[in-house]
Amino acid sequence: MTANAPTANAPTLLHIDASARRHSFSRELGDAVAGAWRTAHPGGTYVHRDLALTPVPQITEAWTELCDYVLEHGITDTDRYREAVRTPEQAAAWAVIEPLLAELVAADTVLIATPMYNFSIPASLKAWIDQVTFPKMSLAGRRFVVAYARGGAYGPGTPRHPYDHQERYLRDFFAGHFAVPDEAMDFLGTELVNARVDPALAARRAAHDASREAALAAARKTGEAL
């Protein structure tokens, strides 16, 4: 995880990378959003967490016990989650959760750069989501930006749209669990990246190139406007 020095009352961007590739299309888009944001907010706080470089562990039974306590006692203030820790195992679980949750709660904007793996999100991103999520938790007031890449075409009207459990999952999760309204979400992505390597998609290379250029333009515009 990397961070720059904060300036008082300046906005904070949390940038999450989930691709297993060091040089990927989702990273390219995420970097474009972050670069434009940093130019627009030179005094802002930028926090970058690379889930491939520093994987987040899977949740444990102790995490489930923390969630049960929070739910049973009606705790919705993230500052009070620490009250749920009562055993050494729960303390160990909390030691994993606390820095991740602090980064998330402190952010004004959460930028997630993710590929589509097997119709959905990478296990690394799901592990992060599980660690930072508690019952009846609200992150309303924050903006979520997802910069994605996928091998095929999964947009509305395409034959593979029903198999999109990447954007659909994240939209549903942000709205249903974090109480983030649709207008506080931005999704931008590069499609058909497999046209570069799959002979069966070679005829779609031009469509991929167009998708990539449009996504990069959208990424820069989004970053400037945040």
PyMOL commands that set and color helices and strands:
alter all, ss='L'
color gray80, all
select helices_A, chain A and resi 25-40+61-72+78-84+88-106+123-132+161-163+167-178+182-184+193-196+199-225
alter helices_A, ss='H'
color red, helices_A
select strands_A, chain A and resi 2-3+12-17+45-50+109-115+143-149+185-190
alter strands_A, ss='S'
color yellow, strands_A
deselect
rebuild
show_as cartoon
